[in-house]
Structures are given as structure tokens and as C-alpha cells.
Amino acid sequence: MRPTLHHVRCLSLAGFHRIAVWEWSRGDSGPPVVCVHGLTRQARDFDALAEHLAARGRRVLCVDLVGRGHSDWLSDPLQYHLVQYASDLNTVLAWARAQEVDWVGTSLGGLVGLMLAAQSGAAPIRRLVLNDIGPYIPSTALQRIGSYLTPELAHFPSLDAASVYLRRILQPFGELSEDDWRHLAKHSYRFDPACRQFVQRHDPAIARTYRQWQYLSVDLWRSWRRVRCRSLVLRGANSDFLLPSVVERMRQSPDVCAIELPGCGHAPALLRAEQIEPVSRFLLEREASG
């Protein structure tokens, strides 16, 4: 099974841009599942989860946020922010004719889902999976991510060299197979014929915007209190982004369940069966129960 690539036209203060959407299957066994990645990642991170869900009859839409993957880059880097991402995803939902969706968000992708789920009116999210992210992020964790963001394109002489670097910065993903690392590297970098080297598939200007708030803790508890959908919180056992105290506070809601995944930090890669299974069980529960 392979995904189909679509492009959806969206709008920012800088003008129009295209968002890449990778569609798996066209099943109608429940609402579509929308998967959104982390800060510098891209939609193909979700291939294993998407193929698993599509094989069970779900339509899965994996989205490249603007400035990442196969989506366009913004001419104004100051527009790389949560409000723009949420607006783009709302446009994607309209394009998909989806009145209701299930959402799987890793890190930044989880924050976008949280923002949409917290809005007044007919919020589109039925079930929300937050992969190693919550309404509070300590500044120390944000600074760690910021330490490897560079405002220029990183160049590598080969995909193998890029993969070595990727393994270092994504070490908190935990122990992955050689095939998993090869998959991540293949979709994280592209060959640039102009310089005859491999470069990352995200806009380095993201670093300029990120540095404006990486020294401040993120506090979205007010938004979290407005979320009414059923939610599953995944925490990497060694995560510095999602603290145990934050998870405990989130679990005070009767609609929230939480699972800690061993052997990884920020964030579980959702490439291994033991990480995919609890997400699948949560999203397919209604269909399984009839």
C-alpha cells in the first residue's frame, strides 16, 4: 500500500501556499484520521501507523505542515506559528470534506490538534492522540530542540552522512531498526542538484521564529480546559517535553487516558508495533465495539 500525494491551497498574510497531504486508502470505517508531525519532521514519519489504520478501513491523511516535507515554504518566516498551522489544517479538513476527524499529533502536531479541539463551536476532532506533548512545555526542553536548529540549509555529501546526523539529533526516538532509520532519512532529506548534496526538507527559517519563544515555557492550560473530546496521551518514559506531573494533571479529566512508552524520550516514533497498537486500539474502539 502506498499513499497518494495531494496539494491543498491555503492562505497566510504572506500570500497563498500549498500544503502537502498524503492520503492512505479511502476507507469509510469511521472518521478520517489526521496525522501531524513535529517541529522539523514531515508526514512520512507516520507511514507505519497510517498503513496499519488504512488496512483496517480508515482513511488516513498525513499532513506536511507549511515549510516542511513537500509543502511550500513561506516567504515571511514570522508566519510559522500555531495560528497559521491551525488555519491550514482547517482548510485541509474542508478540502477533505471531513466534518469530524480523529487526530494524531506528535509534539507540535499535537499542539495544533489541541488548539483546534479547544475552539468554541462545532470543533471537528472526535478523538485526540497527543504524542509526547501536553499543555505545558518547560523552557529547558524547548532550548534543547533549539540547539540543533540552524538558520541555514544543512548540507551532506551523501544520504548516509545525513542519516548519521539524523540519528544523533533524534536519539530520543529510542532504539529503531536500520530500516526505520533509513526510512526517516529518505524522507527527511532531498538531493539538491544545484549544490550536488543532500539538504533537509524543512525551511531553515523556522529557526528564526522558534528562537523568539524557546526561552519561555509554553503554557496552554486554558486551552486544555476547553477540550471536550476523548484524548489519549502518550509519554516517552525519558521525555523532557512531557513531564509526569503534567500527565497527572491532564488525567484529572475523565475523558483522558495516558500510556507511558518505555525505551524512548521525545518523542515515540510510532514505527514499532508496541507503540502503534495502543493508538490503533484507541482510534478503532468504536468500530470494534459495534
N, C-alpha and C positions, 0 to 999 in steps of 0.2 A: 504494500500500500504506500502510495506517495501523495503528498499534498499538492493542491493546486494553488498557484500564486495569483492573487488579485491585488489591484491597487485602488484605493478609495481616496477621492479628492476631499481634503479638509482645508480649513481656513485659520490663519493666525493673523495677528497685527502686521506681520511681515509679508502677508500675501497667501496665495494658495500653495499647498504642498500635498504630496501623495503619501498615503500610509499603506504599507505592505501588509496583506493579510494572507496567511497560509491556511487554506481550508482543507480539513481532513473529513472525508465522507460527506454525505448529505442525509444522514440518518435523522429520523424524527422521533427517536425514543427518548423523549424528554427535551427540555430546553437546550439550545446550543451551549456549549462550554467555551468560554473565552479565556485564553491563557495569555498573561502579560508578564514579561521578563523584568530583570533588574536593571540597574543604572546603566551599565555599558554592555549588556548582553543583547540577545536577539531571539526571535521567535523559535528558531530551530532547536533551542535548548529543550523544548517541550516535545520533541518528536516521539520519544518513547511513551510518554503519558498520552499524547494525542492519538497515537496508533492504537494503544490499548483501549481507549474510550471509543474510538471510531469503530473498532471491531465489535463493540457491544451496542452499536446502533446510534451513537451520539454524533451529532455534527459538532466539530471542534474547530474553532477559529483562533489561530495563534498569531498574535499581532506584533509587528516591529514598531516600537514607539518611534516617533519622529526623531531623526538624527541617528537611527540605529538600523542595522541589518540592510534590508532592501528598501527602506523608506527614504524619503528625501531628507536633506539637511536644511535647517532653517538659515536664512540669510542674517537674521538677528538672533544671536545666541542667548540673549536675555529672555527669549520666549520659551526656552527649555524649562518649564516649570509645571507643577501639578495641575494647575487650572487648564493649561493648554493640553496636557495629556488627557485629562478627563473629557475635555471638549472633543478631542479627536476620537476617543473611544465611543463617545455618544454618537458621533457621526457614523462610525463603523457599525454600531448596533442598528442605526436607521437603515444603512445600506444592506445589512443582513436581514432586515425585516423581522428583527427579534424583539418582541415585546417583553420577554423575560429570558434571563440567561443565568447560568452558573458561572462563577468567576474563580479562576486560579491565578493568584498573583504572587510572584516571588519578589521580595524586597520592594523596590519602587513600584512594581506592578501591583503589589498588594495595597500600597498606599493609594494608588489610583482607584482600585476597587473599593477601598474603604470610603474614599471621598464620594464616589457615585452612590454607594449604598446609604450614605448619611444624608443625601439630599431629600428635601421635602417633596411631596407629590408622589407620583407612581414610580418609585425607584425600580430600576429594571433587574436588580440582582436578587435571585431566589435563594441561592446558597453561595457562600463566600469562603474560599480557602485562602488563608493568609500564610504564605510560606516564609517563615522566619522573619516576620515583621509584625509590628503592633503599633499602637497609637503613641508610644514613647520610644525614642531612639537616643541613647546617650551620645554626647559630642565626641567621646573617645572613639566610638565605633565609626562615626562619620569621618573623623580625621584619618583613620586607618585606610578607608577606601580612597580618600582624597590623596593619600601619599603616592598612589600609583597612577593617578590621572595626570596626563600631560597635555598642555595646550597645543602640542604639535602632533602630527601623524608619527606613529612609531613605525620604523622600517625594519624588516627582517629579510635576510638573504634567501631563506627557504621556509616552507611551511613547518618543517621540523624545528627550526630555530624559534619560530613564533610559538610553536606548541610548548617548548621548554619554558618560555616566558609565561605562557598562559597557565601552565601547571603551578608555577611559583605564586602568581597572584591569586589563583583560585584554589590554593591549597586547602582553605576551609571547606571546600566542597566535600572533602573526605576522600576515601580510597575508591577510585574508579578504575574500570578496566582500560586496557590500551585502546580498545575500540571506542570507548566512551570519550577518552581524551582526543582521539583522532577526529571523532565527530564534532566535538566542541571547537577544535582548532579549525577544521574545514569550514565551518560556518561563521567563525569569528574574524577571519582574515580573508582578504581577496588579493589577487595578483594585480599590481598596478604596472601596466606596460610602459608608462612614462618613466618610471624610475627602475623598472625591472626588479622590483622587490615586493614583498608581501606587506600589506598595511591593514590596520584594523577596520572593521566595518561599523565604526561609530565615529561621529563627529567629534574631533578633539576639543572643539569649542564648548562642549558640555562642561569641561573642567572649569571654564571661566565662570559659568553660572553657579556651579557646585561650590566653588570656593567662597561664595558670598554667605553661605549658611552652614558650612561644615564645622565651624567652631561653636555652633549653638546646638543644644539638644532640641530634637523635634518633639513637640507636644501636641497631639491631636485627640486628647481625651474628650473634648467637647464634641468632636465629630463622632467618635466611637460611641458615645452615649445615644446618638441618634440612629445607629444601625439597628435594624429590626429583623434582618434575615438570619437564618441559621448559619453558623460560622464554625469552621474547623481551623484551628491554629496549629501549625507545625513549627516545632522549635528544634534546631540543631543543638545537640546536647552541649556543644562547646561554643555556642553562639555568643558574640559580644553585642549583637544588634538587638536581640530579643531576650531580655533578662527574665529569669524565673519569676521575679516579683511582678513584672508586667503581665506575664501569663496568668498568674494567680488572680490579679485584679480583673483581667479580661474574663476569666471563668466565673466571675460573680454573676454574669448573665446566664439564665437558664438555657439560652439558645446557643451557647458556646461550648464546644468541647476542644480539648487540646491533647496533642501527642508529642512526646519528645523522641527524636530520632537519634540513635547513637552513632558515634563514629564520624561526626561532621560538625561544622560550625555554621557560619553564614555563607551560603545557605544550602540546605539539602538540594542536590542536583535533580532529584526526581527522575533519575535514569535507571535506578535499580528497583527490582520487583518489590522489595520490602518497603520502599518509600512510595511507590505508585499504588500499592494495594490499599492503604488507608484512605487515600484521596479518591480512588475509584469506588470504594465501599460507601463513602460519604455522599458522593455525587449520584450513585446509582441506587441508593437506598429506596427511593420512592418506587422505582420500576421493579426492584426485587420484591418489595412487599405487596405489589399489585395495587 
